[in-house]
Amino acid sequence: MKNYDILTIGELNVDLILNKLDTFPIPGQEILANEMALTLGSSSAIFASNASLLGNRVAFSGKTGKDIFGDFILESLENKAVDTSHILQDSRFSTGATVILNIGEDRAALTYQGAMTEFTLSDIPAGLLEQSRHLHFSSFFLQPGIRADVPELFKRASKMGLTTSFDPQWDPKNQWDMDLSAILPYINIFFPNESEALKLTRAGFLEEAFEILMQFDCISVVKQGNKGATVCHKGNIRFQESFLNKNVVDTIGAGDSFAAGFIHEFLKNSPLEVCQNTGNIMGAISTTAQGGTTAFENLEQVSNLAFSRFGFRYEY
């Protein structure tokens, strides 16, 4: 019996969200936001929080500063029953933060990486992998301290019998320097969004990206926002429409919520279409509140919201 269903390894930051803007800022000018919220940020933490709420035993390994933002992150994760005992707080560094400007379903973000840049493979406690059933890693390009060792991390996990998932996230430098052939052989589920899939494969269109991704044995799940998601695996391509929210608050963390729902079903050995459907409903629910986690209070509330807003019966 493993101690954890999911071990999440990755970046940690807070999100300062500014909503209801009329336009994005112009250099030298000032604009106003009509709403502000401070929430748990980072792809990894949003995934971990929502995967835990669905009933998985989740542990997190990462690094924050020893400051008010770091404490806020730990408290937010602990409130969703995520084991934070493997998160390091280092007083030499500040905790990362992202300022997000939202206009409808479009957004701009500015991130200070802080302590996440100092997180390394050696910071992951010995024996933590073997205590876990599944490894999820996110935000490859934001973590220079561990980036070169990501293939080794997944290789170790695979050899220990863990299933694995990888969400690359955006490259702020727009260089996309990632060797897919060094990572994807050790991945069970690959979670790029449509833009990331095109950038990482150097493909000109999505069908070409699918052809490249299907050279690997992993399940590639391409997130496509309010259109839905496409799964490609072993020569099969399956698109499934999203549950469309007509009153989006913001889209922060919708892709991470999708991944949490997908992995939750994957660990139950559910068919891929069920994984995909649960991912879609989790992504849709995420857009009903600010940030990536505030829409998810408890399982009963999630189930009720899935039915009342989207006509989907989620049985937990």
Buried (B, 14 or more C-beta within 10 A) or exposed (E): EBBBBBBBBBBBBBBBBBBEBEEEEEEEEEEEEEEEBBBBBBBBBBBBBBBBBBEBBBBBBBBBBBBEBBBBBBEBBBEBEBBBEBBBBBEEBBBBBBBBBBBEEEBEBEBEBBBBBBBBBEBBEEEBBBBBBBBBBBBBBBBBBBBEBBBEBBBBBBEEEBBBBBBBBBBEEEEBEBEBEEBBBBBBBBBBBBEBBBBBBEBEEBEBBBEBBBEBEBBBBBBBBBEBBBBBBEEEBEEBEBBEBEEBBBBBBBBBBBBBBBBBBBBEEBEBEBBBBBBBBBBBBBBBBBBBBBBBEEEEEBBEBBEEBBEBEBEE
